C-alpha cells in the first residue's frame, strides 16, 4: 500500500512513500511508518470519497495539479537564442532550478523548508545530465547566459511531456518560456502531442499555456502527511 520513493528519500534524507489510493479504504493509522517520513497521495479531482478518507487520516491538501495538452501545430518562433542543452550548461540549469520554483507541492508544503524544496528541483534537473531522468533538454540564452531551461520526457504514446520548465526571476515576462515551448514543438514534429503539468494557483503558467492553445486534460489533488519523531 505504501511504495517507497527511493530517489526523493535520498534527496531530503527522510523516508518518502507514495500511498496507493486504490486501497485507501483499507489504510489505517496503524499502517503508518514508525519513523520520520513523508507520505504523499494523488487523488483525481472530483473523487470526494477518497479525499474524505485522506482527510480523516489527517492528510493535508498541498496542491491541485492541472495536466494540459496540445497538438504539435507550430507556434511563431522568437528571436531568443534557444538550443538543446550541453554538458557545460549543468551549473546554470542547477541554479535556475534551485531558485525559480514557488508554486509546486514542495514549496507549498509549510513542513518542507524552502532550501529542501529548492534542492529537490535542482537535483531533479541535474538528473538529466546524469542520464537518470529526461530524454531531452532545451535551454534559452539571454546575453549569452543560460537563463531558462525545459526538461522533456518521451512517453510510450509518442508524446512529449514537459517535465520541468523554469526561467530566471530577473528575465521573466520576456517570452522566454513561450520561446522554449515553440522551439520544442518545431523540433519534434513527428511527435503526436505535448503535455505539461502545472498548479491551479500558478496563474502565470496557466495563462501561458492557455495562450499557446493547451487544453486541460485532467486535474489531481496532491496530499501530504508528515510523520515527525
DOMI-145569 format. One record per atom (N, C-alpha, C): residue number from 1; x, y, z. Coordinates in steps of 0.001 Angstrom, whole numbers, always signed. Example, Ala and Ser with C-alpha at 12.3 -4.5 7.8 and 13.67 -1.06 7.14 Angstrom:
2
<1, <+13190, -5690, +7800>>,
<1, <+12300, -4500, +7800>>,
<1, <+13200, -3300, +7800>>,
<2, <+12850, -2250, +7080>>,
<2, <+13670, -1060, +7140>>,
<2, <+12900, +30, +7870>>,
This chain:
229
<1, <+814, -1210, +0>>,
<1, <+0, +0, +0>>,
<1, <+847, +1259, +0>>,
<2, <+2021, +1190, +634>>,
<2, <+2971, +2296, +627>>,
<2, <+4167, +1910, -232>>,
<3, <+4455, +2713, -1254>>,
<3, <+5585, +2453, -2138>>,
<3, <+6655, +3494, -1869>>,
<4, <+7828, +3061, -1495>>,
<4, <+8891, +3993, -1129>>,
<4, <+9459, +4679, -2358>>,
<5, <+9616, +5993, -2270>>,
<5, <+10244, +6786, -3326>>,
<5, <+11723, +6901, -2964>>,
<6, <+12533, +6017, -3536>>,
<6, <+13946, +5943, -3158>>,
<6, <+14696, +7220, -3515>>,
<7, <+14392, +7791, -4697>>,
<7, <+15127, +8992, -5110>>,
<7, <+14812, +10170, -4198>>,
<8, <+13536, +10430, -3959>>,
<8, <+13164, +11553, -3123>>,
<8, <+13647, +11355, -1690>>,
<9, <+13649, +10126, -1221>>,
<9, <+14183, +9816, +106>>,
<9, <+15648, +10212, +197>>,
<10, <+16413, +9923, -853>>,
<10, <+17844, +10232, -844>>,
<10, <+18105, +11734, -887>>,
<11, <+17198, +12490, -1503>>,
<11, <+17399, +13940, -1630>>,
<11, <+17084, +14659, -326>>,
<12, <+15962, +14318, +297>>,
<12, <+15572, +15053, +1507>>,
<12, <+16015, +14354, +2788>>,
<13, <+16656, +13182, +2638>>,
<13, <+17195, +12432, +3771>>,
<13, <+16111, +12134, +4807>>,
<14, <+14959, +11744, +4312>>,
<14, <+13807, +11383, +5127>>,
<14, <+12968, +10430, +4295>>,
<15, <+12496, +9364, +4893>>,
<15, <+11726, +8388, +4125>>,
<15, <+10509, +9039, +3471>>,
<16, <+10320, +8745, +2182>>,
<16, <+9174, +9257, +1437>>,
<16, <+8438, +8069, +823>>,
<17, <+7124, +8050, +995>>,
<17, <+6309, +6967, +469>>,
<17, <+5154, +7540, -349>>,
<18, <+4773, +6819, -1396>>,
<18, <+3572, +7145, -2150>>,
<18, <+2473, +6175, -1750>>,
<19, <+1310, +6711, -1413>>,
<19, <+198, +5888, -978>>,
<19, <-607, +5404, -2179>>,
<20, <-865, +4097, -2235>>,
<20, <-1734, +3528, -3264>>,
<20, <-3172, +3878, -2910>>,
<21, <-3735, +4875, -3592>>,
<21, <-5057, +5373, -3219>>,
<21, <-6176, +4410, -3624>>,
<22, <-5870, +3424, -4456>>,
<22, <-6897, +2467, -4855>>,
<22, <-7351, +1600, -3681>>,
<23, <-6497, +1485, -2670>>,
<23, <-6831, +677, -1496>>,
<23, <-6890, +1533, -236>>,
<24, <-7188, +2801, -417>>,
<24, <-7135, +3726, +705>>,
<24, <-8155, +3392, +1786>>,
<25, <-9255, +2758, +1418>>,
<25, <-10288, +2422, +2396>>,
<25, <-9801, +1375, +3405>>,
<26, <-8709, +690, +3072>>,
<26, <-8151, -316, +3972>>,
<26, <-6980, +228, +4797>>,
<27, <-6600, +1483, +4537>>,
<27, <-5445, +2064, +5209>>,
<27, <-5864, +2631, +6559>>,
<28, <-5078, +2348, +7588>>,
<28, <-5378, +2812, +8932>>,
<28, <-4150, +3468, +9547>>,
<29, <-4350, +4148, +10675>>,
<29, <-3240, +4821, +11347>>,
<29, <-2136, +3823, +11714>>,
<30, <-2515, +2601, +11998>>,
<30, <-1516, +1589, +12370>>,
<30, <-611, +1212, +11210>>,
<31, <-1000, +1583, +9994>>,
<31, <-187, +1272, +8823>>,
<31, <+898, +2316, +8570>>,
<32, <+864, +3437, +9299>>,
<32, <+1878, +4472, +9114>>,
<32, <+3242, +3972, +9580>>,
<33, <+4314, +4414, +8920>>,
<33, <+5661, +4082, +9413>>,
<33, <+5863, +4642, +10823>>,
<34, <+6775, +4051, +11565>>,
<34, <+7032, +4489, +12936>>,
<34, <+8172, +5488, +13020>>,
<35, <+8884, +5703, +11907>>,
<35, <+9974, +6672, +11873>>,
<35, <+9541, +7912, +11094>>,
<36, <+10336, +8968, +11190>>,
<36, <+10038, +10209, +10469>>,
<36, <+9886, +9919, +8980>>,
<37, <+8823, +10439, +8391>>,
<37, <+8556, +10134, +6989>>,
<37, <+7580, +11147, +6402>>,
<38, <+7557, +11169, +5075>>,
<38, <+6567, +11928, +4319>>,
<38, <+5797, +10933, +3459>>,
<39, <+4467, +10985, +3548>>,
<39, <+3623, +10139, +2712>>,
<39, <+2834, +11044, +1779>>,
<40, <+2842, +10727, +505>>,
<40, <+2137, +11541, -478>>,
<40, <+1013, +10732, -1120>>,
<41, <-14, +11443, -1572>>,
<41, <-1145, +10785, -2234>>,
<41, <-1669, +11700, -3328>>,
<42, <-2133, +11087, -4404>>,
<42, <-2624, +11817, -5581>>,
<42, <-4037, +11338, -5901>>,
<43, <-4997, +12261, -5800>>,
<43, <-6405, +11916, -5982>>,
<43, <-6979, +12735, -7129>>,
<44, <-7688, +12084, -8046>>,
<44, <-8299, +12806, -9151>>,
<44, <-9362, +13767, -8623>>,
<45, <-9347, +14988, -9160>>,
<45, <-10333, +15985, -8759>>,
<45, <-11740, +15443, -9011>>,
<46, <-12588, +15583, -8012>>,
<46, <-13950, +15065, -8109>>,
<46, <-14164, +13784, -7326>>,
<47, <-13047, +13130, -6939>>,
<47, <-13158, +11888, -6170>>,
<47, <-13290, +12255, -4688>>,
<48, <-14468, +12691, -4297>>,
<48, <-14689, +13208, -2949>>,
<48, <-14574, +12120, -1885>>,
<49, <-14924, +10893, -2240>>,
<49, <-14855, +9803, -1268>>,
<49, <-13417, +9584, -800>>,
<50, <-12488, +9472, -1752>>,
<50, <-11099, +9240, -1368>>,
<50, <-10513, +10471, -671>>,
<51, <-10908, +11664, -1102>>,
<51, <-10438, +12887, -428>>,
<51, <-10870, +12888, +1032>>,
<52, <-12110, +12490, +1278>>,
<52, <-12622, +12445, +2643>>,
<52, <-11864, +11432, +3493>>,
<53, <-11549, +10278, +2900>>,
<53, <-10803, +9256, +3627>>,
<53, <-9406, +9760, +3991>>,
<54, <-8771, +10472, +3087>>,
<54, <-7443, +11024, +3375>>,
<54, <-7497, +12058, +4488>>,
<55, <-8507, +12898, +4442>>,
<55, <-8637, +13932, +5463>>,
<55, <-8890, +13329, +6839>>,
<56, <-9615, +12215, +6886>>,
<56, <-9830, +11530, +8159>>,
<56, <-8523, +10981, +8718>>,
<57, <-7571, +10722, +7821>>,
<57, <-6247, +10235, +8230>>,
<57, <-5278, +11400, +8460>>,
<58, <-5817, +12626, +8444>>,
<58, <-5043, +13848, +8719>>,
<58, <-4052, +14209, +7617>>,
<59, <-4304, +13761, +6397>>,
<59, <-3515, +14240, +5263>>,
<59, <-3914, +15688, +4974>>,
<60, <-2960, +16476, +4494>>,
<60, <-3213, +17879, +4159>>,
<60, <-3112, +18091, +2658>>,
<61, <-4062, +18830, +2110>>,
<61, <-4014, +19185, +691>>,
<61, <-2951, +20254, +492>>,
<62, <-1952, +19984, -359>>,
<62, <-871, +20947, -566>>,
<62, <-884, +21550, -1965>>,
<63, <-1574, +20900, -2910>>,
<63, <-1548, +21400, -4282>>,
<63, <-2679, +20779, -5095>>,
<64, <-3155, +21539, -6077>>,
<64, <-4053, +20989, -7091>>,
<64, <-3339, +21089, -8424>>,
<65, <-2981, +19955, -8977>>,
<65, <-2199, +19904, -10210>>,
<65, <-3109, +19757, -11421>>,
<66, <-2817, +20536, -12451>>,
<66, <-3594, +20525, -13680>>,
<66, <-2723, +19995, -14810>>,
<67, <-3206, +19012, -15542>>,
<67, <-2499, +18452, -16685>>,
<67, <-3089, +19029, -17966>>,
<68, <-2234, +19597, -18818>>,
<68, <-2689, +20209, -20062>>,
<68, <-2000, +19562, -21250>>,
<69, <-2612, +19704, -22429>>,
<69, <-2090, +19070, -23633>>,
<69, <-2442, +19908, -24858>>,
<70, <-1633, +19785, -25903>>,
<70, <-1942, +20406, -27202>>,
<70, <-1333, +19553, -28303>>,
<71, <-1750, +19822, -29544>>,
<71, <-1154, +19126, -30677>>,
<71, <+180, +19787, -31041>>,
<72, <+798, +19320, -32108>>,
<72, <+2131, +19810, -32463>>,
<72, <+2082, +20893, -33546>>,
<73, <+969, +21575, -33631>>,
<73, <+881, +22696, -34568>>,
<73, <+1918, +23754, -34193>>,
<74, <+2615, +24274, -35188>>,
<74, <+3715, +25195, -34947>>,
<74, <+3241, +26491, -34304>>,
<75, <+4132, +27057, -33468>>,
<75, <+3923, +28356, -32840>>,
<75, <+4952, +29312, -33419>>,
<76, <+4576, +30553, -33568>>,
<76, <+5500, +31552, -34120>>,
<76, <+6789, +31591, -33297>>,
<77, <+7924, +31514, -33973>>,
<77, <+9223, +31498, -33311>>,
<77, <+9628, +32908, -32886>>,
<78, <+10524, +32987, -31897>>,
<78, <+11006, +34276, -31399>>,
<78, <+12476, +34451, -31771>>,
<79, <+13033, +35582, -31349>>,
<79, <+14437, +35876, -31650>>,
<79, <+15391, +35440, -30543>>,
<80, <+14877, +34798, -29520>>,
<80, <+15758, +34331, -28451>>,
<80, <+16660, +33208, -28961>>,
<81, <+17815, +33081, -28333>>,
<81, <+18742, +32000, -28676>>,
<81, <+18331, +30764, -27892>>,
<82, <+17585, +29888, -28525>>,
<82, <+17124, +28643, -27912>>,
<82, <+17881, +27490, -28554>>,
<83, <+18352, +26569, -27755>>,
<83, <+19120, +25437, -28280>>,
<83, <+18974, +24248, -27341>>,
<84, <+19470, +23094, -27793>>,
<84, <+19483, +21925, -26929>>,
<84, <+20626, +22045, -25917>>,
<85, <+20393, +21523, -24728>>,
<85, <+21370, +21638, -23646>>,
<85, <+22625, +20833, -23926>>,
<86, <+23720, +21326, -23375>>,
<86, <+25022, +20648, -23446>>,
<86, <+25532, +20446, -22024>>,
<87, <+26549, +19612, -21890>>,
<87, <+27081, +19302, -20561>>,
<87, <+27528, +20554, -19811>>,
<88, <+28022, +21541, -20536>>,
<88, <+28514, +22769, -19905>>,
<88, <+27404, +23584, -19242>>,
<89, <+26153, +23280, -19539>>,
<89, <+25021, +24052, -19021>>,
<89, <+24571, +23599, -17629>>,
<90, <+25142, +22525, -17129>>,
<90, <+24621, +21920, -15912>>,
<90, <+24572, +22891, -14729>>,
<91, <+25638, +23632, -14498>>,
<91, <+25683, +24522, -13330>>,
<91, <+24611, +25604, -13422>>,
<92, <+24459, +26195, -14599>>,
<92, <+23440, +27237, -14781>>,
<92, <+22038, +26672, -14595>>,
<93, <+21790, +25511, -15164>>,
<93, <+20474, +24882, -15044>>,
<93, <+20182, +24551, -13587>>,
<94, <+21175, +24028, -12886>>,
<94, <+21000, +23692, -11474>>,
<94, <+20602, +24934, -10670>>,
<95, <+21274, +26045, -10923>>,
<95, <+20969, +27273, -10206>>,
<95, <+19569, +27787, -10491>>,
<96, <+19151, +27718, -11747>>,
<96, <+17798, +28158, -12114>>,
<96, <+16755, +27281, -11426>>,
<97, <+16964, +25975, -11450>>,
<97, <+16011, +25044, -10841>>,
<97, <+15918, +25255, -9336>>,
<98, <+17014, +25583, -8706>>,
<98, <+17051, +25744, -7258>>,
<98, <+16270, +26964, -6785>>,
<99, <+16204, +28009, -7629>>,
<99, <+15673, +29291, -7153>>,
<99, <+14410, +29776, -7862>>,
<100, <+13913, +29039, -8835>>,
<100, <+12859, +29586, -9690>>,
<100, <+11467, +29010, -9459>>,
<101, <+11331, +28002, -8617>>,
<101, <+10021, +27392, -8394>>,
<101, <+9406, +27896, -7087>>,
<102, <+8129, +28174, -7113>>,
<102, <+7428, +28634, -5905>>,
<102, <+6058, +27982, -5726>>,
<103, <+5445, +27500, -6798>>,
<103, <+4069, +27014, -6734>>,
<103, <+3966, +25502, -6568>>,
<104, <+5053, +24765, -6722>>,
<104, <+4986, +23306, -6693>>,
<104, <+4634, +22788, -5302>>,
<105, <+4339, +21501, -5214>>,
<105, <+3847, +20927, -3964>>,
<105, <+4873, +20972, -2838>>,
<106, <+6138, +20979, -3175>>,
<106, <+7157, +21011, -2129>>,
<106, <+7286, +22408, -1520>>,
<107, <+7278, +23435, -2372>>,
<107, <+7320, +24803, -1853>>,
<107, <+6013, +25188, -1175>>,
<108, <+4908, +24545, -1543>>,
<108, <+3607, +24866, -953>>,
<108, <+3387, +24177, +382>>,
<109, <+4231, +23238, +726>>,
<109, <+4107, +22487, +1973>>,
<109, <+4895, +23210, +3065>>,
<110, <+4197, +23741, +4052>>,
<110, <+4851, +24508, +5112>>,
<110, <+5776, +23654, +5977>>,
<111, <+5651, +22343, +5861>>,
<111, <+6515, +21441, +6632>>,
<111, <+7826, +21124, +5903>>,
<112, <+7972, +21651, +4700>>,
<112, <+9211, +21451, +3938>>,
<112, <+9891, +22805, +3771>>,
<113, <+11103, +22915, +4245>>,
<113, <+11831, +24180, +4153>>,
<113, <+12133, +24516, +2695>>,
<114, <+12156, +25819, +2396>>,
<114, <+12395, +26257, +1018>>,
<114, <+13731, +25738, +484>>,
<115, <+14722, +25646, +1346>>,
<115, <+16022, +25137, +916>>,
<115, <+15931, +23700, +439>>,
<116, <+15148, +22889, +1135>>,
<116, <+14948, +21495, +739>>,
<116, <+14132, +21423, -538>>,
<117, <+13084, +22262, -630>>,
<117, <+12249, +22266, -1837>>,
<117, <+13070, +22653, -3061>>,
<118, <+13946, +23646, -2899>>,
<118, <+14816, +24048, -3997>>,
<118, <+15803, +22955, -4375>>,
<119, <+16308, +22247, -3372>>,
<119, <+17251, +21147, -3630>>,
<119, <+16577, +20037, -4435>>,
<120, <+15304, +19752, -4121>>,
<120, <+14582, +18722, -4864>>,
<120, <+14545, +19068, -6348>>,
<121, <+14236, +20324, -6658>>,
<121, <+14137, +20748, -8053>>,
<121, <+15507, +20762, -8736>>,
<122, <+16526, +21216, -8032>>,
<122, <+17851, +21269, -8659>>,
<122, <+18406, +19871, -8913>>,
<123, <+18191, +18954, -7967>>,
<123, <+18640, +17577, -8173>>,
<123, <+17845, +16918, -9295>>,
<124, <+16578, +17260, -9392>>,
<124, <+15717, +16753, -10457>>,
<124, <+16277, +17161, -11811>>,
<125, <+16629, +18441, -11946>>,
<125, <+17180, +18927, -13213>>,
<125, <+18553, +18312, -13491>>,
<126, <+19371, +18166, -12462>>,
<126, <+20711, +17594, -12636>>,
<126, <+20638, +16142, -13110>>,
<127, <+19533, +15467, -12811>>,
<127, <+19399, +14075, -13242>>,
<127, <+19435, +13932, -14757>>,
<128, <+19081, +15004, -15480>>,
<128, <+19187, +14943, -16940>>,
<128, <+20656, +14772, -17345>>,
<129, <+21534, +15523, -16713>>,
<129, <+22954, +15478, -17067>>,
<129, <+23620, +14192, -16571>>,
<130, <+22971, +13522, -15647>>,
<130, <+23488, +12242, -15137>>,
<130, <+22884, +11049, -15886>>,
<131, <+22055, +11352, -16898>>,
<131, <+21370, +10307, -17668>>,
<131, <+20459, +9448, -16796>>,
<132, <+19849, +10083, -15785>>,
<132, <+18931, +9384, -14890>>,
<132, <+17480, +9678, -15252>>,
<133, <+17176, +10929, -15583>>,
<133, <+15801, +11310, -15908>>,
<133, <+15816, +12396, -16969>>,
<134, <+14974, +12229, -17971>>,
<134, <+14863, +13229, -19029>>,
<134, <+15453, +12722, -20330>>,
<135, <+14687, +12854, -21412>>,
<135, <+15159, +12427, -22729>>,
<135, <+15796, +13575, -23512>>,
<136, <+15311, +14800, -23257>>,
<136, <+15840, +15973, -23949>>,
<136, <+15791, +17161, -22982>>,
<137, <+16629, +18160, -23272>>,
<137, <+16557, +19415, -22547>>,
<137, <+16856, +20562, -23492>>,
<138, <+16060, +21611, -23365>>,
<138, <+16218, +22838, -24152>>,
<138, <+16610, +23956, -23202>>,
<139, <+17510, +24834, -23631>>,
<139, <+17885, +25986, -22806>>,
<139, <+17722, +27268, -23618>>,
<140, <+17534, +28368, -22896>>,
<140, <+17408, +29688, -23514>>,
<140, <+18530, +30577, -22998>>,
<141, <+19164, +31294, -23906>>,
<141, <+20229, +32217, -23524>>,
<141, <+19755, +33666, -23642>>,
<142, <+20133, +34484, -22670>>,
<142, <+19913, +35922, -22714>>,
<142, <+21273, +36582, -22510>>,
<143, <+21699, +37340, -23507>>,
<143, <+23030, +37970, -23463>>,
<143, <+24125, +36935, -23219>>,
<144, <+23972, +35778, -23829>>,
<144, <+24997, +34734, -23745>>,
<144, <+24962, +33912, -22475>>,
<145, <+23971, +34152, -21599>>,
<145, <+23883, +33429, -20329>>,
<145, <+22632, +32552, -20336>>,
<146, <+22787, +31288, -19958>>,
<146, <+21633, +30395, -19869>>,
<146, <+20692, +30919, -18797>>,
<147, <+19472, +31262, -19210>>,
<147, <+18522, +31914, -18301>>,
<147, <+17203, +31168, -18179>>,
<148, <+17082, +30035, -18846>>,
<148, <+15879, +29224, -18746>>,
<148, <+16157, +27836, -19286>>,
<149, <+15364, +26863, -18827>>,
<149, <+15520, +25500, -19345>>,
<149, <+14173, +24809, -19384>>,
<150, <+14085, +23797, -20226>>,
<150, <+12877, +22995, -20389>>,
<150, <+13316, +21546, -20513>>,
<151, <+12936, +20736, -19539>>,
<151, <+13323, +19329, -19496>>,
<151, <+12177, +18478, -20013>>,
<152, <+12485, +17517, -20878>>,
<152, <+11451, +16773, -21593>>,
<152, <+11574, +15262, -21416>>,
<153, <+10419, +14624, -21350>>,
<153, <+10322, +13170, -21384>>,
<153, <+9564, +12754, -22636>>,
<154, <+9833, +11563, -23108>>,
<154, <+9089, +10980, -24231>>,
<154, <+8332, +9779, -23702>>,
<155, <+6984, +9758, -23878>>,
<155, <+6215, +8666, -23314>>,
<155, <+5959, +7559, -24333>>,
<156, <+5240, +6524, -23898>>,
<156, <+5019, +5346, -24730>>,
<156, <+4037, +5603, -25866>>,
<157, <+3348, +6746, -25829>>,
<157, <+2382, +7079, -26881>>,
<157, <+2959, +8050, -27911>>,
<158, <+4285, +8139, -27953>>,
<158, <+4974, +9041, -28875>>,
<158, <+4565, +10500, -28643>>,
<159, <+4408, +10844, -27363>>,
<159, <+4108, +12216, -26982>>,
<159, <+5227, +12754, -26101>>,
<160, <+5371, +14071, -26104>>,
<160, <+6353, +14729, -25255>>,
<160, <+5693, +15193, -23966>>,
<161, <+6463, +15149, -22887>>,
<161, <+5993, +15650, -21602>>,
<161, <+6998, +16682, -21098>>,
<162, <+6520, +17882, -20810>>,
<162, <+7383, +18892, -20188>>,
<162, <+7510, +18520, -18721>>,
<163, <+8670, +18012, -18350>>,
<163, <+8908, +17506, -17004>>,
<163, <+9217, +18649, -16039>>,
<164, <+10012, +19583, -16483>>,
<164, <+10343, +20793, -15723>>,
<164, <+10513, +21943, -16702>>,
<165, <+10102, +23135, -16297>>,
<165, <+10375, +24332, -17085>>,
<165, <+10548, +25485, -16110>>,
<166, <+11589, +26271, -16299>>,
<166, <+11862, +27380, -15386>>,
<166, <+12636, +28465, -16106>>,
<167, <+12416, +29699, -15663>>,
<167, <+13116, +30872, -16191>>,
<167, <+13618, +31694, -15014>>,
<168, <+14820, +32222, -15125>>,
<168, <+15384, +33043, -14055>>,
<168, <+14466, +34215, -13730>>,
<169, <+14400, +34554, -12452>>,
<169, <+13487, +35598, -11990>>,
<169, <+13709, +36939, -12685>>,
<170, <+14965, +37285, -12975>>,
<170, <+15261, +38626, -13496>>,
<170, <+14971, +38792, -14985>>,
<171, <+14581, +37701, -15665>>,
<171, <+14267, +37820, -17094>>,
<171, <+12884, +37248, -17410>>,
<172, <+12024, +37209, -16419>>,
<172, <+10676, +36708, -16663>>,
<172, <+9845, +37770, -17392>>,
<173, <+8729, +37300, -17947>>,
<173, <+7790, +38169, -18681>>,
<173, <+8401, +38732, -19963>>,
<174, <+9390, +38038, -20502>>,
<174, <+10003, +38440, -21765>>,
<174, <+9628, +37487, -22899>>,
<175, <+8901, +36433, -22587>>,
<175, <+8522, +35465, -23610>>,
<175, <+9474, +34298, -23743>>,
<176, <+10334, +34095, -22737>>,
<176, <+11340, +33024, -22828>>,
<176, <+10695, +31645, -22749>>,
<177, <+9762, +31469, -21818>>,
<177, <+9092, +30165, -21697>>,
<177, <+8355, +29831, -22989>>,
<178, <+7647, +30794, -23539>>,
<178, <+6943, +30586, -24805>>,
<178, <+7931, +30195, -25901>>,
<179, <+9082, +30858, -25935>>,
<179, <+10087, +30587, -26963>>,
<179, <+10616, +29157, -26855>>,
<180, <+10819, +28671, -25620>>,
<180, <+11325, +27310, -25443>>,
<180, <+10282, +26274, -25868>>,
<181, <+9017, +26538, -25551>>,
<181, <+7955, +25627, -25989>>,
<181, <+7851, +25640, -27511>>,
<182, <+7936, +26811, -28112>>,
<182, <+7870, +26939, -29566>>,
<182, <+9004, +26178, -30237>>,
<183, <+10209, +26325, -29709>>,
<183, <+11382, +25617, -30238>>,
<183, <+11174, +24109, -30142>>,
<184, <+10658, +23674, -29018>>,
<184, <+10432, +22245, -28803>>,
<184, <+9455, +21676, -29827>>,
<185, <+8345, +22355, -30020>>,
<185, <+7345, +21878, -30976>>,
<185, <+7914, +21841, -32388>>,
<186, <+8681, +22856, -32738>>,
<186, <+9261, +22918, -34086>>,
<186, <+10247, +21790, -34337>>,
<187, <+10926, +21335, -33281>>,
<187, <+11960, +20320, -33442>>,
<187, <+11476, +18891, -33198>>,
<188, <+10202, +18741, -32838>>,
<188, <+9668, +17396, -32590>>,
<188, <+8341, +17214, -33314>>,
<189, <+8329, +17556, -34580>>,
<189, <+7103, +17495, -35361>>,
<189, <+6581, +16076, -35547>>,
<190, <+7406, +15077, -35358>>,
<190, <+6942, +13696, -35527>>,
<190, <+6221, +13168, -34293>>,
<191, <+6240, +13928, -33208>>,
<191, <+5547, +13504, -32003>>,
<191, <+4054, +13785, -32133>>,
<192, <+3245, +13044, -31385>>,
<192, <+1794, +13166, -31505>>,
<192, <+1231, +14376, -30770>>,
<193, <+1805, +14701, -29632>>,
<193, <+1289, +15798, -28825>>,
<193, <+2331, +16189, -27792>>,
<194, <+2026, +17233, -27031>>,
<194, <+2909, +17671, -25955>>,
<194, <+2050, +17960, -24734>>,
<195, <+2482, +17465, -23566>>,
<195, <+1731, +17623, -22323>>,
<195, <+2565, +18363, -21291>>,
<196, <+1882, +18948, -20328>>,
<196, <+2572, +19650, -19256>>,
<196, <+1678, +19667, -18031>>,
<197, <+2284, +19690, -16868>>,
<197, <+1540, +19819, -15629>>,
<197, <+1915, +21108, -14918>>,
<198, <+942, +21743, -14303>>,
<198, <+1213, +22931, -13512>>,
<198, <+226, +22950, -12349>>,
<199, <+279, +23996, -11539>>,
<199, <-578, +24079, -10366>>,
<199, <-1727, +25057, -10620>>,
<200, <-2863, +24781, -10027>>,
<200, <-4044, +25608, -10235>>,
<200, <-3810, +27050, -9798>>,
<201, <-2962, +27254, -8775>>,
<201, <-2697, +28615, -8299>>,
<201, <-1544, +29294, -9036>>,
<202, <-947, +28600, -10004>>,
<202, <+139, +29190, -10792>>,
<202, <-474, +29902, -12001>>,
<203, <-1042, +31069, -11747>>,
<203, <-1761, +31789, -12799>>,
<203, <-866, +32189, -13972>>,
<204, <+371, +32642, -13755>>,
<204, <+1218, +32961, -14910>>,
<204, <+1420, +31763, -15837>>,
<205, <+1612, +30592, -15244>>,
<205, <+1811, +29388, -16041>>,
<205, <+531, +29019, -16798>>,
<206, <-600, +29080, -16122>>,
<206, <-1864, +28754, -16779>>,
<206, <-2171, +29715, -17922>>,
<207, <-1867, +31007, -17732>>,
<207, <-2082, +31987, -18798>>,
<207, <-1216, +31668, -20003>>,
<208, <+38, +31301, -19746>>,
<208, <+959, +30962, -20835>>,
<208, <+412, +29799, -21658>>,
<209, <+48, +28705, -20993>>,
<209, <-377, +27515, -21722>>,
<209, <-1720, +27732, -22414>>,
<210, <-2575, +28534, -21815>>,
<210, <-3852, +28837, -22468>>,
<210, <-3612, +29607, -23764>>,
<211, <-2699, +30575, -23732>>,
<211, <-2380, +31347, -24932>>,
<211, <-1741, +30479, -26007>>,
<212, <-1079, +29407, -25581>>,
<212, <-437, +28502, -26535>>,
<212, <-1368, +27366, -26964>>,
<213, <-2643, +27517, -26639>>,
<213, <-3680, +26562, -27072>>,
<213, <-3561, +25186, -26429>>,
<214, <-2998, +25113, -25239>>,
<214, <-3099, +23889, -24458>>,
<214, <-4505, +23824, -23877>>,
<215, <-5020, +22632, -23693>>,
<215, <-6325, +22469, -23054>>,
<215, <-6178, +21536, -21852>>,
<216, <-7063, +21706, -20880>>,
<216, <-6996, +20901, -19664>>,
<216, <-7421, +19474, -19971>>,
<217, <-6577, +18541, -19579>>,
<217, <-6837, +17122, -19815>>,
<217, <-7308, +16423, -18535>>,
<218, <-6732, +16812, -17395>>,
<218, <-7109, +16207, -16119>>,
<218, <-6592, +17083, -14981>>,
<219, <-7036, +16787, -13777>>,
<219, <-6585, +17546, -12604>>,
<219, <-6577, +16625, -11391>>,
<220, <-5625, +16860, -10493>>,
<220, <-5447, +15997, -9332>>,
<220, <-5167, +16822, -8080>>,
<221, <-5700, +16336, -6950>>,
<221, <-5341, +16889, -5648>>,
<221, <-4097, +16154, -5152>>,
<222, <-3151, +16905, -4606>>,
<222, <-1939, +16312, -4031>>,
<222, <-1986, +16507, -2521>>,
<223, <-1920, +15397, -1799>>,
<223, <-1962, +15418, -340>>,
<223, <-612, +14985, +235>>,
<224, <-247, +15573, +1370>>,
<224, <+955, +15176, +2107>>,
<224, <+576, +14833, +3555>>,
<225, <+1295, +13895, +4103>>,
<225, <+1177, +13595, +5540>>,
<225, <+2598, +13437, +6079>>,
<226, <+2926, +14205, +7117>>,
<226, <+4259, +14168, +7713>>,
<226, <+4226, +13419, +9044>>,
<227, <+5159, +12524, +9193>>,
<227, <+5339, +11824, +10463>>,
<227, <+6607, +12382, +11113>>,
<228, <+6466, +12946, +12267>>,
<228, <+7620, +13513, +12977>>,
<228, <+7865, +12727, +14263>>,
<229, <+9124, +12667, +14638>>,
<229, <+9508, +11935, +15837>>,
<229, <+9846, +12932, +16944>>,
